[in-house]
Amino acid sequence: MLNDEICKLREKLHESILKKNDYEVTYQLSVELDQLIAEYYRKNVNLNSKKKKKRLTNEKKNKSTEPKLNKNKEKSISYSK
């Protein structure tokens, strides 16, 4: 799963920084991590956008079939003595 790969690579990058590994090694890990994160967002943002769009479309369809309520209708209040 992409989340697991991101977590593992993040840990490798963190270790590389702490151990003060060669700059090129740390840089390469950082680039790979950025690519995985970008892939994650491409997949999940597109997925979420499609779900949201579908939900909004369904809500519009449901509103057109629901009975309309008169929101301006005043309620009368009666007081008993």
Contacts in CASP RR format, 6 or more apart in sequence:
PFRMAT RR
TARGET T0000
AUTHOR 0000-0000-0000
METHOD contacts of the structure
MODEL  1
MLNDEICKLREKLHESILKKNDYEVTYQLSVELDQLIAEYYRKNVNLNSK
KKKKRLTNEKKNKSTEPKLNKNKEKSISYSK
2 36 0 8 1.000
2 39 0 8 1.000
2 40 0 8 1.000
2 43 0 8 1.000
3 40 0 8 1.000
5 36 0 8 1.000
6 33 0 8 1.000
6 36 0 8 1.000
6 37 0 8 1.000
6 40 0 8 1.000
9 29 0 8 1.000
9 32 0 8 1.000
9 33 0 8 1.000
9 36 0 8 1.000
10 33 0 8 1.000
12 29 0 8 1.000
13 26 0 8 1.000
13 29 0 8 1.000
13 30 0 8 1.000
13 33 0 8 1.000
16 25 0 8 1.000
16 26 0 8 1.000
16 29 0 8 1.000
17 26 0 8 1.000
END
